[in-house]
Amino acid sequence: MTKAELLRKTRAKCLDCCCGSVKEVTLCTVGGCSLYDVRLGKDPTKRVMSEEKKLALGQGLARGRKAKKLTPTVEENVNELG
């Protein structure tokens, strides 16, 4: 079972517990429930990116920006045509 499927099933269980009311799921006050943190259908854990991954993404963005600057703009093409 994927994480998305698990979150979807959890959300469905919370809706069942609150008689199908989305607002009641949002306003739920049963903090002792094991599903409380994931009741809104989202993963509450914060994703932490490694320094290597940050560096790789930054380099990819830099390459993309450089490639974009090398592509002539429409105005430059018009100016060349006279």
N, CA, C and O atoms as a Maestro MAE file, in Angstrom:
{
 s_m_m2io_version
 :::
 2.0.0
}

f_m_ct {
 s_m_title
 :::
 protein
 m_atom[328] {
  # First column is atom index #
  i_m_mmod_type
  r_m_x_coord
  r_m_y_coord
  r_m_z_coord
  i_m_residue_number
  s_m_chain_name
  s_m_pdb_residue_name
  s_m_pdb_atom_name
  i_m_atomic_number
  :::
  1 25 0.849 -1.174 0.000 1 A "MET " " N  " 7
  2 3 0.000 0.000 0.000 1 A "MET " " CA " 6
  3 2 0.896 1.239 0.000 1 A "MET " " C  " 6
  4 15 1.829 1.335 0.797 1 A "MET " " O  " 8
  5 25 0.614 2.171 -0.882 2 A "THR " " N  " 7
  6 3 1.415 3.394 -0.965 2 A "THR " " CA " 6
  7 2 1.003 4.369 0.141 2 A "THR " " C  " 6
  8 15 -0.042 4.217 0.774 2 A "THR " " O  " 8
  9 25 1.847 5.360 0.348 3 A "LYS " " N  " 7
  10 3 1.560 6.372 1.364 3 A "LYS " " CA " 6
  11 2 0.273 7.118 1.026 3 A "LYS " " C  " 6
  12 15 -0.533 7.411 1.909 3 A "LYS " " O  " 8
  13 25 0.088 7.421 -0.250 4 A "ALA " " N  " 7
  14 3 -1.114 8.143 -0.683 4 A "ALA " " CA " 6
  15 2 -2.373 7.321 -0.405 4 A "ALA " " C  " 6
  16 15 -3.382 7.863 0.047 4 A "ALA " " O  " 8
  17 25 -2.315 6.017 -0.674 5 A "GLU " " N  " 7
  18 3 -3.471 5.156 -0.405 5 A "GLU " " CA " 6
  19 2 -3.765 5.095 1.091 5 A "GLU " " C  " 6
  20 15 -4.925 5.122 1.502 5 A "GLU " " O  " 8
  21 25 -2.720 5.015 1.897 6 A "LEU " " N  " 7
  22 3 -2.890 4.973 3.347 6 A "LEU " " CA " 6
  23 2 -3.530 6.258 3.868 6 A "LEU " " C  " 6
  24 15 -4.429 6.214 4.708 6 A "LEU " " O  " 8
  25 25 -3.063 7.402 3.365 7 A "LEU " " N  " 7
  26 3 -3.643 8.681 3.776 7 A "LEU " " CA " 6
  27 2 -5.101 8.798 3.337 7 A "LEU " " C  " 6
  28 15 -5.935 9.328 4.071 7 A "LEU " " O  " 8
  29 25 -5.407 8.301 2.133 8 A "ARG " " N  " 7
  30 3 -6.781 8.332 1.632 8 A "ARG " " CA " 6
  31 2 -7.709 7.482 2.506 8 A "ARG " " C  " 6
  32 15 -8.827 7.891 2.819 8 A "ARG " " O  " 8
  33 25 -7.233 6.300 2.893 9 A "LYS " " N  " 7
  34 3 -8.045 5.426 3.743 9 A "LYS " " CA " 6
  35 2 -8.225 6.028 5.128 9 A "LYS " " C  " 6
  36 15 -9.294 5.910 5.728 9 A "LYS " " O  " 8
  37 25 -7.186 6.671 5.633 10 A "THR " " N  " 7
  38 3 -7.283 7.335 6.930 10 A "THR " " CA " 6
  39 2 -8.314 8.446 6.869 10 A "THR " " C  " 6
  40 15 -9.143 8.586 7.768 10 A "THR " " O  " 8
  41 25 -8.260 9.222 5.820 11 A "ARG " " N  " 7
  42 3 -9.222 10.316 5.638 11 A "ARG " " CA " 6
  43 2 -10.651 9.767 5.593 11 A "ARG " " C  " 6
  44 15 -11.564 10.331 6.197 11 A "ARG " " O  " 8
  45 25 -10.827 8.670 4.878 12 A "ALA " " N  " 7
  46 3 -12.153 8.054 4.784 12 A "ALA " " CA " 6
  47 2 -12.635 7.580 6.158 12 A "ALA " " C  " 6
  48 15 -13.814 7.727 6.481 12 A "ALA " " O  " 8
  49 25 -11.749 7.021 6.957 13 A "LYS " " N  " 7
  50 3 -12.117 6.562 8.303 13 A "LYS " " CA " 6
  51 2 -12.532 7.751 9.171 13 A "LYS " " C  " 6
  52 15 -13.510 7.667 9.914 13 A "LYS " " O  " 8
  53 25 -11.788 8.860 9.078 14 A "CYS " " N  " 7
  54 3 -12.141 10.053 9.853 14 A "CYS " " CA " 6
  55 2 -13.492 10.611 9.409 14 A "CYS " " C  " 6
  56 15 -14.288 11.039 10.245 14 A "CYS " " O  " 8
  57 25 -13.755 10.610 8.118 15 A "LEU " " N  " 7
  58 3 -15.051 11.059 7.626 15 A "LEU " " CA " 6
  59 2 -16.166 10.152 8.144 15 A "LEU " " C  " 6
  60 15 -17.246 10.625 8.497 15 A "LEU " " O  " 8
  61 25 -15.900 8.853 8.188 16 A "ASP " " N  " 7
  62 3 -16.880 7.913 8.720 16 A "ASP " " CA " 6
  63 2 -17.147 8.188 10.201 16 A "ASP " " C  " 6
  64 15 -18.294 8.152 10.647 16 A "ASP " " O  " 8
  65 25 -16.088 8.462 10.955 17 A "CYS " " N  " 7
  66 3 -16.221 8.747 12.385 17 A "CYS " " CA " 6
  67 2 -17.029 10.021 12.634 17 A "CYS " " C  " 6
  68 15 -17.755 10.121 13.623 17 A "CYS " " O  " 8
  69 25 -16.898 10.995 11.726 18 A "CYS " " N  " 7
  70 3 -17.581 12.292 11.875 18 A "CYS " " CA " 6
  71 2 -18.857 12.370 11.032 18 A "CYS " " C  " 6
  72 15 -19.305 13.458 10.672 18 A "CYS " " O  " 8
  73 25 -19.426 11.226 10.727 19 A "CYS " " N  " 7
  74 3 -20.690 11.135 9.970 19 A "CYS " " CA " 6
  75 2 -20.627 11.844 8.619 19 A "CYS " " C  " 6
  76 15 -21.620 12.414 8.167 19 A "CYS " " O  " 8
  77 25 -19.456 11.807 7.975 20 A "GLY " " N  " 7
  78 3 -19.319 12.366 6.636 20 A "GLY " " CA " 6
  79 2 -19.124 13.866 6.577 20 A "GLY " " C  " 6
  80 15 -19.101 14.442 5.489 20 A "GLY " " O  " 8
  81 25 -18.984 14.505 7.715 21 A "SER " " N  " 7
  82 3 -18.842 15.954 7.734 21 A "SER " " CA " 6
  83 2 -17.365 16.365 7.666 21 A "SER " " C  " 6
  84 15 -16.595 16.104 8.590 21 A "SER " " O  " 8
  85 25 -16.990 17.002 6.573 22 A "VAL " " N  " 7
  86 3 -15.611 17.470 6.399 22 A "VAL " " CA " 6
  87 2 -15.263 18.498 7.464 22 A "VAL " " C  " 6
  88 15 -14.147 18.506 7.984 22 A "VAL " " O  " 8
  89 25 -16.203 19.354 7.785 23 A "LYS " " N  " 7
  90 3 -15.955 20.387 8.788 23 A "LYS " " CA " 6
  91 2 -15.688 19.775 10.156 23 A "LYS " " C  " 6
  92 15 -14.835 20.262 10.898 23 A "LYS " " O  " 8
  93 25 -16.409 18.717 10.494 24 A "GLU " " N  " 7
  94 3 -16.205 18.055 11.784 24 A "GLU " " CA " 6
  95 2 -14.835 17.373 11.852 24 A "GLU " " C  " 6
  96 15 -14.213 17.333 12.914 24 A "GLU " " O  " 8
  97 25 -14.370 16.841 10.730 25 A "VAL " " N  " 7
  98 3 -13.026 16.248 10.701 25 A "VAL " " CA " 6
  99 2 -11.995 17.334 10.973 25 A "VAL " " C  " 6
  100 15 -11.053 17.124 11.738 25 A "VAL " " O  " 8
  101 25 -12.170 18.486 10.353 26 A "THR " " N  " 7
  102 3 -11.248 19.600 10.555 26 A "THR " " CA " 6
  103 2 -11.281 20.090 12.000 26 A "THR " " C  " 6
  104 15 -10.242 20.438 12.562 26 A "THR " " O  " 8
  105 25 -12.459 20.119 12.597 27 A "LEU " " N  " 7
  106 3 -12.617 20.624 13.960 27 A "LEU " " CA " 6
  107 2 -12.435 19.542 15.022 27 A "LEU " " C  " 6
  108 15 -12.671 19.804 16.201 27 A "LEU " " O  " 8
  109 25 -12.027 18.351 14.644 28 A "CYS " " N  " 7
  110 3 -11.901 17.224 15.568 28 A "CYS " " CA " 6
  111 2 -11.031 17.598 16.773 28 A "CYS " " C  " 6
  112 15 -9.969 18.204 16.634 28 A "CYS " " O  " 8
  113 25 -11.514 17.218 17.952 29 A "THR " " N  " 7
  114 3 -10.791 17.525 19.190 29 A "THR " " CA " 6
  115 2 -10.301 16.275 19.905 29 A "THR " " C  " 6
  116 15 -9.836 16.359 21.042 29 A "THR " " O  " 8
  117 25 -10.395 15.121 19.260 30 A "VAL " " N  " 7
  118 3 -9.964 13.870 19.876 30 A "VAL " " CA " 6
  119 2 -8.469 13.699 19.630 30 A "VAL " " C  " 6
  120 15 -8.050 12.909 18.785 30 A "VAL " " O  " 8
  121 25 -7.677 14.452 20.381 31 A "GLY " " N  " 7
  122 3 -6.223 14.432 20.209 31 A "GLY " " CA " 6
  123 2 -5.590 13.096 20.537 31 A "GLY " " C  " 6
  124 15 -4.483 12.820 20.075 31 A "GLY " " O  " 8
  125 25 -6.259 12.252 21.324 32 A "GLY " " N  " 7
  126 3 -5.729 10.945 21.677 32 A "GLY " " CA " 6
  127 2 -5.886 9.907 20.582 32 A "GLY " " C  " 6
  128 15 -5.338 8.810 20.686 32 A "GLY " " O  " 8
  129 25 -6.619 10.233 19.543 33 A "CYS " " N  " 7
  130 3 -6.832 9.306 18.426 33 A "CYS " " CA " 6
  131 2 -5.531 9.119 17.665 33 A "CYS " " C  " 6
  132 15 -4.812 10.086 17.414 33 A "CYS " " O  " 8
  133 25 -5.225 7.880 17.296 34 A "SER " " N  " 7
  134 3 -3.982 7.607 16.568 34 A "SER " " CA " 6
  135 2 -4.004 8.185 15.150 34 A "SER " " C  " 6
  136 15 -2.952 8.321 14.524 34 A "SER " " O  " 8
  137 25 -5.177 8.521 14.645 35 A "LEU " " N  " 7
  138 3 -5.290 9.089 13.295 35 A "LEU " " CA " 6
  139 2 -5.340 10.614 13.300 35 A "LEU " " C  " 6
  140 15 -5.422 11.234 12.240 35 A "LEU " " O  " 8
  141 25 -5.293 11.213 14.466 36 A "TYR " " N  " 7
  142 3 -5.499 12.659 14.599 36 A "TYR " " CA " 6
  143 2 -4.559 13.467 13.699 36 A "TYR " " C  " 6
  144 15 -5.008 14.383 13.011 36 A "TYR " " O  " 8
  145 25 -3.280 13.147 13.694 37 A "ASP " " N  " 7
  146 3 -2.301 13.937 12.927 37 A "ASP " " CA " 6
  147 2 -2.469 13.812 11.419 37 A "ASP " " C  " 6
  148 15 -2.045 14.698 10.677 37 A "ASP " " O  " 8
  149 25 -3.075 12.740 10.960 38 A "VAL " " N  " 7
  150 3 -3.229 12.532 9.514 38 A "VAL " " CA " 6
  151 2 -4.682 12.638 9.071 38 A "VAL " " C  " 6
  152 15 -5.009 12.260 7.946 38 A "VAL " " O  " 8
  153 25 -5.551 13.138 9.923 39 A "ARG " " N  " 7
  154 3 -6.988 13.175 9.644 39 A "ARG " " CA " 6
  155 2 -7.346 14.028 8.437 39 A "ARG " " C  " 6
  156 15 -8.388 13.809 7.820 39 A "ARG " " O  " 8
  157 25 -6.502 14.997 8.086 40 A "LEU " " N  " 7
  158 3 -6.806 15.875 6.959 40 A "LEU " " CA " 6
  159 2 -6.309 15.324 5.630 40 A "LEU " " C  " 6
  160 15 -6.409 15.985 4.596 40 A "LEU " " O  " 8
  161 25 -5.767 14.099 5.666 41 A "GLY " " N  " 7
  162 3 -5.319 13.459 4.433 41 A "GLY " " CA " 6
  163 2 -3.953 13.916 3.976 41 A "GLY " " C  " 6
  164 15 -3.592 13.738 2.812 41 A "GLY " " O  " 8
  165 25 -3.180 14.511 4.893 42 A "LYS " " N  " 7
  166 3 -1.832 14.962 4.541 42 A "LYS " " CA " 6
  167 2 -0.829 14.368 5.507 42 A "LYS " " C  " 6
  168 15 -1.139 14.133 6.675 42 A "LYS " " O  " 8
  169 25 0.364 14.128 5.017 43 A "ASP " " N  " 7
  170 3 1.430 13.574 5.837 43 A "ASP " " CA " 6
  171 2 1.988 14.682 6.735 43 A "ASP " " C  " 6
  172 15 2.477 15.688 6.221 43 A "ASP " " O  " 8
  173 25 1.929 14.527 8.044 44 A "PRO " " N  " 7
  174 3 2.378 15.590 8.944 44 A "PRO " " CA " 6
  175 2 3.889 15.672 9.112 44 A "PRO " " C  " 6
  176 15 4.392 16.640 9.684 44 A "PRO " " O  " 8
  177 25 4.620 14.675 8.625 45 A "THR " " N  " 7
  178 3 6.068 14.695 8.800 45 A "THR " " CA " 6
  179 2 6.705 15.650 7.808 45 A "THR " " C  " 6
  180 15 6.330 15.697 6.636 45 A "THR " " O  " 8
  181 25 7.660 16.398 8.290 46 A "LYS " " N  " 7
  182 3 8.354 17.361 7.445 46 A "LYS " " CA " 6
  183 2 9.445 16.638 6.669 46 A "LYS " " C  " 6
  184 15 10.245 15.898 7.242 46 A "LYS " " O  " 8
  185 25 9.468 16.858 5.378 47 A "ARG " " N  " 7
  186 3 10.493 16.239 4.544 47 A "ARG " " CA " 6
  187 2 11.773 17.052 4.657 47 A "ARG " " C  " 6
  188 15 11.759 18.273 4.501 47 A "ARG " " O  " 8
  189 25 12.870 16.373 4.927 48 A "VAL " " N  " 7
  190 3 14.161 17.024 5.067 48 A "VAL " " CA " 6
  191 2 15.009 16.643 3.863 48 A "VAL " " C  " 6
  192 15 15.173 15.464 3.551 48 A "VAL " " O  " 8
  193 25 15.544 17.654 3.192 49 A "MET " " N  " 7
  194 3 16.349 17.420 2.011 49 A "MET " " CA " 6
  195 2 17.826 17.453 2.389 49 A "MET " " C  " 6
  196 15 18.265 18.346 3.113 49 A "MET " " O  " 8
  197 25 18.589 16.484 1.899 50 A "SER " " N  " 7
  198 3 20.013 16.435 2.201 50 A "SER " " CA " 6
  199 2 20.740 17.567 1.475 50 A "SER " " C  " 6
  200 15 20.240 18.127 0.500 50 A "SER " " O  " 8
  201 25 21.914 17.880 1.970 51 A "GLU " " N  " 7
  202 3 22.719 18.939 1.351 51 A "GLU " " CA " 6
  203 2 23.091 18.569 -0.083 51 A "GLU " " C  " 6
  204 15 23.127 19.438 -0.953 51 A "GLU " " O  " 8
  205 25 23.367 17.287 -0.339 52 A "GLU " " N  " 7
  206 3 23.720 16.846 -1.695 52 A "GLU " " CA " 6
  207 2 22.551 17.073 -2.655 52 A "GLU " " C  " 6
  208 15 22.742 17.509 -3.790 52 A "GLU " " O  " 8
  209 25 21.340 16.773 -2.183 53 A "LYS " " N  " 7
  210 3 20.163 16.959 -3.028 53 A "LYS " " CA " 6
  211 2 19.915 18.447 -3.300 53 A "LYS " " C  " 6
  212 15 19.561 18.829 -4.416 53 A "LYS " " O  " 8
  213 25 20.105 19.284 -2.268 54 A "LYS " " N  " 7
  214 3 19.953 20.727 -2.452 54 A "LYS " " CA " 6
  215 2 20.949 21.247 -3.483 54 A "LYS " " C  " 6
  216 15 20.598 22.049 -4.348 54 A "LYS " " O  " 8
  217 25 22.193 20.782 -3.383 55 A "LEU " " N  " 7
  218 3 23.239 21.215 -4.313 55 A "LEU " " CA " 6
  219 2 22.906 20.776 -5.739 55 A "LEU " " C  " 6
  220 15 23.056 21.554 -6.681 55 A "LEU " " O  " 8
  221 25 22.453 19.525 -5.897 56 A "ALA " " N  " 7
  222 3 22.105 19.011 -7.223 56 A "ALA " " CA " 6
  223 2 20.947 19.800 -7.827 56 A "ALA " " C  " 6
  224 15 20.975 20.120 -9.016 56 A "ALA " " O  " 8
  225 25 19.936 20.115 -7.031 57 A "LEU " " N  " 7
  226 3 18.800 20.893 -7.533 57 A "LEU " " CA " 6
  227 2 19.230 22.306 -7.911 57 A "LEU " " C  " 6
  228 15 18.778 22.844 -8.922 57 A "LEU " " O  " 8
  229 25 20.101 22.908 -7.104 58 A "GLY " " N  " 7
  230 3 20.610 24.249 -7.403 58 A "GLY " " CA " 6
  231 2 21.392 24.279 -8.705 58 A "GLY " " C  " 6
  232 15 21.260 25.212 -9.497 58 A "GLY " " O  " 8
  233 25 22.206 23.255 -8.919 59 A "GLN " " N  " 7
  234 3 22.984 23.180 -10.161 59 A "GLN " " CA " 6
  235 2 22.069 23.005 -11.365 59 A "GLN " " C  " 6
  236 15 22.313 23.582 -12.425 59 A "GLN " " O  " 8
  237 25 21.013 22.206 -11.202 60 A "GLY " " N  " 7
  238 3 20.050 22.024 -12.292 60 A "GLY " " CA " 6
  239 2 19.335 23.320 -12.627 60 A "GLY " " C  " 6
  240 15 19.107 23.621 -13.798 60 A "GLY " " O  " 8
  241 25 18.977 24.094 -11.600 61 A "LEU " " N  " 7
  242 3 18.342 25.391 -11.839 61 A "LEU " " CA " 6
  243 2 19.293 26.348 -12.547 61 A "LEU " " C  " 6
  244 15 18.885 27.079 -13.450 61 A "LEU " " O  " 8
  245 25 20.562 26.345 -12.139 62 A "ALA " " N  " 7
  246 3 21.557 27.222 -12.764 62 A "ALA " " CA " 6
  247 2 21.726 26.869 -14.240 62 A "ALA " " C  " 6
  248 15 21.812 27.760 -15.086 62 A "ALA " " O  " 8
  249 25 21.773 25.570 -14.553 63 A "ARG " " N  " 7
  250 3 21.889 25.148 -15.959 63 A "ARG " " CA " 6
  251 2 20.665 25.597 -16.758 63 A "ARG " " C  " 6
  252 15 20.788 26.051 -17.896 63 A "ARG " " O  " 8
  253 25 19.499 25.466 -16.157 64 A "GLY " " N  " 7
  254 3 18.274 25.884 -16.843 64 A "GLY " " CA " 6
  255 2 18.246 27.374 -17.108 64 A "GLY " " C  " 6
  256 15 17.850 27.811 -18.188 64 A "GLY " " O  " 8
  257 25 18.668 28.162 -16.115 65 A "ARG " " N  " 7
  258 3 18.700 29.613 -16.303 65 A "ARG " " CA " 6
  259 2 19.694 30.006 -17.385 65 A "ARG " " C  " 6
  260 15 19.424 30.893 -18.195 65 A "ARG " " O  " 8
  261 25 20.845 29.342 -17.394 66 A "LYS " " N  " 7
  262 3 21.872 29.636 -18.399 66 A "LYS " " CA " 6
  263 2 21.347 29.288 -19.796 66 A "LYS " " C  " 6
  264 15 21.538 30.052 -20.741 66 A "LYS " " O  " 8
  265 25 20.692 28.142 -19.921 67 A "ALA " " N  " 7
  266 3 20.146 27.724 -21.217 67 A "ALA " " CA " 6
  267 2 19.070 28.693 -21.687 67 A "ALA " " C  " 6
  268 15 18.954 28.972 -22.880 67 A "ALA " " O  " 8
  269 25 18.291 29.201 -20.751 68 A "LYS " " N  " 7
  270 3 17.231 30.137 -21.107 68 A "LYS " " CA " 6
  271 2 17.815 31.444 -21.633 68 A "LYS " " C  " 6
  272 15 17.270 32.039 -22.562 68 A "LYS " " O  " 8
  273 25 18.920 31.892 -21.041 69 A "LYS " " N  " 7
  274 3 19.552 33.128 -21.485 69 A "LYS " " CA " 6
  275 2 20.178 32.966 -22.860 69 A "LYS " " C  " 6
  276 15 20.294 33.947 -23.595 69 A "LYS " " O  " 8
  277 25 20.585 31.756 -23.229 70 A "LEU " " N  " 7
  278 3 21.199 31.526 -24.530 70 A "LEU " " CA " 6
  279 2 20.180 31.533 -25.654 70 A "LEU " " C  " 6
  280 15 20.542 31.755 -26.810 70 A "LEU " " O  " 8
  281 25 18.928 31.298 -25.345 71 A "THR " " N  " 7
  282 3 17.876 31.304 -26.345 71 A "THR " " CA " 6
  283 2 17.529 32.750 -26.695 71 A "THR " " C  " 6
  284 15 17.175 33.525 -25.806 71 A "THR " " O  " 8
  285 25 17.624 33.130 -27.977 72 A "PRO " " N  " 7
  286 3 17.316 34.513 -28.342 72 A "PRO " " CA " 6
  287 2 15.841 34.833 -28.104 72 A "PRO " " C  " 6
  288 15 14.964 33.994 -28.313 72 A "PRO " " O  " 8
  289 25 15.593 36.042 -27.671 73 A "THR " " N  " 7
  290 3 14.218 36.473 -27.439 73 A "THR " " CA " 6
  291 2 13.576 36.883 -28.759 73 A "THR " " C  " 6
  292 15 14.268 37.030 -29.766 73 A "THR " " O  " 8
  293 25 12.286 37.065 -28.761 74 A "VAL " " N  " 7
  294 3 11.559 37.481 -29.965 74 A "VAL " " CA " 6
  295 2 12.052 38.852 -30.408 74 A "VAL " " C  " 6
  296 15 12.222 39.094 -31.603 74 A "VAL " " O  " 8
  297 25 12.283 39.755 -29.449 75 A "GLU " " N  " 7
  298 3 12.749 41.101 -29.793 75 A "GLU " " CA " 6
  299 2 14.102 41.073 -30.482 75 A "GLU " " C  " 6
  300 15 14.330 41.822 -31.431 75 A "GLU " " O  " 8
  301 25 15.025 40.192 -30.002 76 A "GLU " " N  " 7
  302 3 16.326 40.073 -30.659 76 A "GLU " " CA " 6
  303 2 16.192 39.558 -32.077 76 A "GLU " " C  " 6
  304 15 16.906 40.012 -32.972 76 A "GLU " " O  " 8
  305 25 15.283 38.612 -32.296 77 A "ASN " " N  " 7
  306 3 15.073 38.074 -33.637 77 A "ASN " " CA " 6
  307 2 14.508 39.151 -34.569 77 A "ASN " " C  " 6
  308 15 14.901 39.222 -35.733 77 A "ASN " " O  " 8
  309 25 13.598 39.982 -34.076 78 A "VAL " " N  " 7
  310 3 13.014 41.055 -34.884 78 A "VAL " " CA " 6
  311 2 14.085 42.080 -35.244 78 A "VAL " " C  " 6
  312 15 14.145 42.552 -36.379 78 A "VAL " " O  " 8
  313 25 14.935 42.423 -34.265 79 A "ASN " " N  " 7
  314 3 16.011 43.387 -34.517 79 A "ASN " " CA " 6
  315 2 16.990 42.882 -35.560 79 A "ASN " " C  " 6
  316 15 17.483 43.675 -36.362 79 A "ASN " " O  " 8
  317 25 17.283 41.608 -35.577 80 A "GLU " " N  " 7
  318 3 18.199 41.042 -36.565 80 A "GLU " " CA " 6
  319 2 17.622 41.106 -37.956 80 A "GLU " " C  " 6
  320 15 18.362 41.268 -38.927 80 A "GLU " " O  " 8
  321 25 16.294 40.980 -38.074 81 A "LEU " " N  " 7
  322 3 15.646 41.025 -39.381 81 A "LEU " " CA " 6
  323 2 15.550 42.431 -39.938 81 A "LEU " " C  " 6
  324 15 15.354 42.631 -41.137 81 A "LEU " " O  " 8
  325 25 15.691 43.400 -39.050 82 A "GLY " " N  " 7
  326 3 15.717 44.777 -39.502 82 A "GLY " " CA " 6
  327 2 14.432 45.419 -39.412 82 A "GLY " " C  " 6
  328 15 14.302 46.592 -39.761 82 A "GLY " " O  " 8
  :::
 }
 m_bond[327] {
  # First column is bond index #
  i_m_from
  i_m_to
  i_m_order
  :::
  1 1 2 1
  2 2 3 1
  3 3 4 2
  4 3 5 1
  5 5 6 1
  6 6 7 1
  7 7 8 2
  8 7 9 1
  9 9 10 1
  10 10 11 1
  11 11 12 2
  12 11 13 1
  13 13 14 1
  14 14 15 1
  15 15 16 2
  16 15 17 1
  17 17 18 1
  18 18 19 1
  19 19 20 2
  20 19 21 1
  21 21 22 1
  22 22 23 1
  23 23 24 2
  24 23 25 1
  25 25 26 1
  26 26 27 1
  27 27 28 2
  28 27 29 1
  29 29 30 1
  30 30 31 1
  31 31 32 2
  32 31 33 1
  33 33 34 1
  34 34 35 1
  35 35 36 2
  36 35 37 1
  37 37 38 1
  38 38 39 1
  39 39 40 2
  40 39 41 1
  41 41 42 1
  42 42 43 1
  43 43 44 2
  44 43 45 1
  45 45 46 1
  46 46 47 1
  47 47 48 2
  48 47 49 1
  49 49 50 1
  50 50 51 1
  51 51 52 2
  52 51 53 1
  53 53 54 1
  54 54 55 1
  55 55 56 2
  56 55 57 1
  57 57 58 1
  58 58 59 1
  59 59 60 2
  60 59 61 1
  61 61 62 1
  62 62 63 1
  63 63 64 2
  64 63 65 1
  65 65 66 1
  66 66 67 1
  67 67 68 2
  68 67 69 1
  69 69 70 1
  70 70 71 1
  71 71 72 2
  72 71 73 1
  73 73 74 1
  74 74 75 1
  75 75 76 2
  76 75 77 1
  77 77 78 1
  78 78 79 1
  79 79 80 2
  80 79 81 1
  81 81 82 1
  82 82 83 1
  83 83 84 2
  84 83 85 1
  85 85 86 1
  86 86 87 1
  87 87 88 2
  88 87 89 1
  89 89 90 1
  90 90 91 1
  91 91 92 2
  92 91 93 1
  93 93 94 1
  94 94 95 1
  95 95 96 2
  96 95 97 1
  97 97 98 1
  98 98 99 1
  99 99 100 2
  100 99 101 1
  101 101 102 1
  102 102 103 1
  103 103 104 2
  104 103 105 1
  105 105 106 1
  106 106 107 1
  107 107 108 2
  108 107 109 1
  109 109 110 1
  110 110 111 1
  111 111 112 2
  112 111 113 1
  113 113 114 1
  114 114 115 1
  115 115 116 2
  116 115 117 1
  117 117 118 1
  118 118 119 1
  119 119 120 2
  120 119 121 1
  121 121 122 1
  122 122 123 1
  123 123 124 2
  124 123 125 1
  125 125 126 1
  126 126 127 1
  127 127 128 2
  128 127 129 1
  129 129 130 1
  130 130 131 1
  131 131 132 2
  132 131 133 1
  133 133 134 1
  134 134 135 1
  135 135 136 2
  136 135 137 1
  137 137 138 1
  138 138 139 1
  139 139 140 2
  140 139 141 1
  141 141 142 1
  142 142 143 1
  143 143 144 2
  144 143 145 1
  145 145 146 1
  146 146 147 1
  147 147 148 2
  148 147 149 1
  149 149 150 1
  150 150 151 1
  151 151 152 2
  152 151 153 1
  153 153 154 1
  154 154 155 1
  155 155 156 2
  156 155 157 1
  157 157 158 1
  158 158 159 1
  159 159 160 2
  160 159 161 1
  161 161 162 1
  162 162 163 1
  163 163 164 2
  164 163 165 1
  165 165 166 1
  166 166 167 1
  167 167 168 2
  168 167 169 1
  169 169 170 1
  170 170 171 1
  171 171 172 2
  172 171 173 1
  173 173 174 1
  174 174 175 1
  175 175 176 2
  176 175 177 1
  177 177 178 1
  178 178 179 1
  179 179 180 2
  180 179 181 1
  181 181 182 1
  182 182 183 1
  183 183 184 2
  184 183 185 1
  185 185 186 1
  186 186 187 1
  187 187 188 2
  188 187 189 1
  189 189 190 1
  190 190 191 1
  191 191 192 2
  192 191 193 1
  193 193 194 1
  194 194 195 1
  195 195 196 2
  196 195 197 1
  197 197 198 1
  198 198 199 1
  199 199 200 2
  200 199 201 1
  201 201 202 1
  202 202 203 1
  203 203 204 2
  204 203 205 1
  205 205 206 1
  206 206 207 1
  207 207 208 2
  208 207 209 1
  209 209 210 1
  210 210 211 1
  211 211 212 2
  212 211 213 1
  213 213 214 1
  214 214 215 1
  215 215 216 2
  216 215 217 1
  217 217 218 1
  218 218 219 1
  219 219 220 2
  220 219 221 1
  221 221 222 1
  222 222 223 1
  223 223 224 2
  224 223 225 1
  225 225 226 1
  226 226 227 1
  227 227 228 2
  228 227 229 1
  229 229 230 1
  230 230 231 1
  231 231 232 2
  232 231 233 1
  233 233 234 1
  234 234 235 1
  235 235 236 2
  236 235 237 1
  237 237 238 1
  238 238 239 1
  239 239 240 2
  240 239 241 1
  241 241 242 1
  242 242 243 1
  243 243 244 2
  244 243 245 1
  245 245 246 1
  246 246 247 1
  247 247 248 2
  248 247 249 1
  249 249 250 1
  250 250 251 1
  251 251 252 2
  252 251 253 1
  253 253 254 1
  254 254 255 1
  255 255 256 2
  256 255 257 1
  257 257 258 1
  258 258 259 1
  259 259 260 2
  260 259 261 1
  261 261 262 1
  262 262 263 1
  263 263 264 2
  264 263 265 1
  265 265 266 1
  266 266 267 1
  267 267 268 2
  268 267 269 1
  269 269 270 1
  270 270 271 1
  271 271 272 2
  272 271 273 1
  273 273 274 1
  274 274 275 1
  275 275 276 2
  276 275 277 1
  277 277 278 1
  278 278 279 1
  279 279 280 2
  280 279 281 1
  281 281 282 1
  282 282 283 1
  283 283 284 2
  284 283 285 1
  285 285 286 1
  286 286 287 1
  287 287 288 2
  288 287 289 1
  289 289 290 1
  290 290 291 1
  291 291 292 2
  292 291 293 1
  293 293 294 1
  294 294 295 1
  295 295 296 2
  296 295 297 1
  297 297 298 1
  298 298 299 1
  299 299 300 2
  300 299 301 1
  301 301 302 1
  302 302 303 1
  303 303 304 2
  304 303 305 1
  305 305 306 1
  306 306 307 1
  307 307 308 2
  308 307 309 1
  309 309 310 1
  310 310 311 1
  311 311 312 2
  312 311 313 1
  313 313 314 1
  314 314 315 1
  315 315 316 2
  316 315 317 1
  317 317 318 1
  318 318 319 1
  319 319 320 2
  320 319 321 1
  321 321 322 1
  322 322 323 1
  323 323 324 2
  324 323 325 1
  325 325 326 1
  326 326 327 1
  327 327 328 2
  :::
 }
}
